[in-house]
Amino acid sequence: MRFLPLLGGFVPLLGLVGAAPSCNHECNRACWTSRFNVNTDYENDWPVTGVTRKFDFEITEVDEWVGPDGHIKKGAMLINGGYPGPLIKADWGDRIEVTVTNRLKTNGTSMHWHGFHQLNSNNQDGVAGVTECPIVPGASRVYSFLATQHGTSWYHSHISSQYANGIVGPIQISGPSSYPYDTDLGVFPISDWYYDSAEHIVDRMMDPNDPFLKGVPGSPPPSNNILFNGMNIAPNGTGGEYARLKFTKNKRHRLRLVNTSADNTFVVSIVGHNMTVIETDFVPVEPYPVRQLYLTVGQRYDVVIKADQDVDSYWINATLSSTPLCGVSLNPYPAAIVSYEGADESRLPTNRGLPAIEQFCEDEVSAKPLTSRTAPKADFTNTKVDTLSVTLDVKEVNKGISKVLWAVDGSAIDVQWEKPTLEYVVEGNFTFPRQANIIKLPEAVKWSFWVIQNNSPSPHPMHLHGHDFLILGRSRFTANPLVDPGQPIFFDPAVDGPHLKFDNPTRRDTTVVPPFGWLVIAFEAGRNPGSWVFHCHIPWHMSQGLSVQFLERVDRINWVIPNLMPDLQKKCDDWREYADNDPGFKMRKVDSGI
């Protein structure tokens, strides 16, 4: 399908292509159909199969739920009664339709499809207070969008810190690959797990007088466990079981790694085996070998592993950093198991493997995308550089009441559940509250450059909705900024500008801004009208305000999204009526709301 750039983004020139026979097989994974392959520029061209994959999600709440490791979790929120939620599996070019029914007791909810660009469908992005009002308890909402990208991702609720209670699940969009493989092992999410409720954790993190780490306001708790595909033994050995994968000797296996955590980040390795990286987030890349991979919150890596070792069982390790700023867990050795066919699975692996190389929260920026993008260097050097400054503040929010907040340019985001950004837009009201943290990008397609200046010791996994971004450069990562913070490293265009990479750098939707340092990114603004949040993906920090909204081509939003006004306002009227009139309504909005 070909697309023509117009004033309001991109719209199709051709209609339905229809499902075509696939040429994808073990020896030629690069081919998809006679027209589409791994080198197809998926931002401008993709199949439309005419197939709709339908799913039904029911969100429920259990006050004290016996979790996968046998221990009770408070305030669990589950999809179809389990954790993680059901796999969404589709082919490149399929339409995905998910009916989300809210059976929570008093809470609203929403659902976000992480990493999907949602071209011309910003109202399907699922961010409460931005693209929609929350779904009322007892009500349903149908999300419908086209899988224009292929690869691996996940979905999660996007209202306060709710997803940390369990509202998450995997997504697999089958498509071409830059490297051959025999077997697709599917999505393998790795996540921290907390026995306490997310709401209680956020309450303490926002209270300057009751931090988890004495004397450090805003400090998070350690996770109680690390789960692999929703499974693990309890750290004290009292319950649960290891997650397991299966290898076939001398075969190549595709594994889809996702970090669905709230706070913990990992170095992932498989004892005795190398991995070949073929995709970062939704971006196909030139294959390259690694022994280990660092995954921050929200990141995905598709890898291929050749089963070239002895028939046996091996540990899959998720090693946490020595610095607590990358997350801390009460599980000292998080691991799953992969066993070769024919191995004795009654015995646990005995070889723990080589120690992981310490990365101090530094993620990978050497991947080379197959579909090249070059940001115009002249546009960066000839214009004023836009900077987003991140700070940790203690602010008085009411008389005598202070909160610990993460602010961007001095403002912690605070959205309105009862009046989301898109409702302002459909009403033609472009006077937004200051605390909405809206940055207007009104122009037609143009490269947008941003420096994120982190004035805190905490690294942040920054995630952009609606786009991938080019990682032009960043400052070094400090080994332990809590012990030896040194001086903040500020971006200097004269000194640092010449070292930025503009020609096809690593491109993805989530990356880490270093502690006391800077990150420079670029993306093509104007091609996807809507309000797209750019935020730290640690839900505690989201709740504390670390986000902005890029309001893109506001004059074209109504034009590119059919039936936006009636659909949005009906749901928002339902929410306003519920919030105002239901005597059982107990969901106090005590945080940012996103």
Summary of the structure (lengths in Angstrom):
residues: 594
radius of gyration: 22.9
end to end distance: 34.3
largest distance: 67.5
contacts: 2100
relative contact order: 0.14
helix: 12%
strand: 38%
